[in-house]
Amino acid sequence: MPEFTNKFSFEERISYLKEYGNHCMAFSSLQPGIQYFDMPGIGYIAYEQKWGRRAVLSDPVCQKKNQAALIGEFLRTGGPVGFAQVSEPVAELLHEKFGFYATQFGIESIIDLKNWDLKGKKKQILRTSLNQAAKKEISVQEFYNKKRYDQFSKEWIKTRKLKNREIRFLIRPINMDYEEETRKFFAYQGDELIGFIFFDPVYSNGQIISYVPNISRFNGSFRQGIFYTIMVHAMDIFKNEGIEQIHLGLSAFAVDDVSCPYEAGLPKKLVRFLYQHGNMMYSFKGIHFTKSRFRGKEYKTFCSHKGKLPFREIITLFKISNFF
């Protein structure tokens, strides 16, 4: 594998990202600690290694017609592999071509900005949040002070269920070495910073086709309502700039009752159990509810694994992601 590991220059990697990075986690492949399986002229696979196992992050960054070739070369060069947060077409490819099983990992939502509005009963909570923000004289600005938001983030982490550490890998860190074309929106009440959302670009054919809110922090007194307020403000700006979509990202462990033929039964039961009973560890239900208020189109996302009982892959993924 060494001849294919981290072969691209940084500039080459960015060029592949901008050409083929249409998955909501593609930009997150640039986070510190990630390794790369690079095929010149094709693209790359982002992964981390722990305990002799490789965990791949999201879809391969390449043209769709080259996914099978890139995955095939990657699988031939090492040991046990699991794929985290891949799209349904890639999960199907891994099953049909390489004999992988899959477990639905959650859903991703995409909003059609061309037809976006605040009408409808389901969006009442969005309208209420905007009205409350206006009454409290809360403003949203695309302007920031790095030292100030770093301190705000440190204080926010102390209030989380997983104190003193950030989830990583499945969520990119707040500070990235490369932040070109990310967008940062901040909510203020007077001069007080009360929340912010960082949006990462989603690319296709060298153009930004969408943004995804990958980092969010909020004052405990406002929290959910401020998320809605910042999101609506940013979406209006993106829509006016000609951006046609917003990816809302993953609602982890929110899965439906209909299983695909290649899904493994027991792991999906575990995922459902964690969604119902794991909220002491992470706010699975809260995040799903919040994103569902935007009424985007939902897509299944999967983890793919070689056996029907992928417990080693699950433990490795949780360890890499800093859940323990």
Secondary structure as GFF3:
##gff-version 3
##sequence-region A 1 324
A	DSSP	three_ten_helix	2	4	.	.	.	ID=ss1
A	DSSP	alpha_helix	10	20	.	.	.	ID=ss2
A	DSSP	three_ten_helix	27	30	.	.	.	ID=ss3
A	DSSP	beta_strand	35	39	.	.	.	ID=ss4
A	DSSP	beta_strand	43	50	.	.	.	ID=ss5
A	DSSP	beta_strand	53	57	.	.	.	ID=ss6
A	DSSP	beta_strand	61	62	.	.	.	ID=ss7
A	DSSP	three_ten_helix	64	66	.	.	.	ID=ss8
A	DSSP	alpha_helix	67	75	.	.	.	ID=ss9
A	DSSP	beta_strand	81	87	.	.	.	ID=ss10
A	DSSP	alpha_helix	88	98	.	.	.	ID=ss11
A	DSSP	beta_strand	101	112	.	.	.	ID=ss12
A	DSSP	three_ten_helix	113	115	.	.	.	ID=ss13
A	DSSP	three_ten_helix	121	123	.	.	.	ID=ss14
A	DSSP	alpha_helix	124	135	.	.	.	ID=ss15
A	DSSP	beta_strand	138	141	.	.	.	ID=ss16
A	DSSP	alpha_helix	146	157	.	.	.	ID=ss17
A	DSSP	beta_strand	183	189	.	.	.	ID=ss18
A	DSSP	beta_strand	192	204	.	.	.	ID=ss19
A	DSSP	beta_strand	207	218	.	.	.	ID=ss20
A	DSSP	alpha_helix	224	240	.	.	.	ID=ss21
A	DSSP	beta_strand	245	252	.	.	.	ID=ss22
A	DSSP	alpha_helix	265	277	.	.	.	ID=ss23
A	DSSP	alpha_helix	284	292	.	.	.	ID=ss24
A	DSSP	beta_strand	297	305	.	.	.	ID=ss25
A	DSSP	alpha_helix	311	320	.	.	.	ID=ss26
###
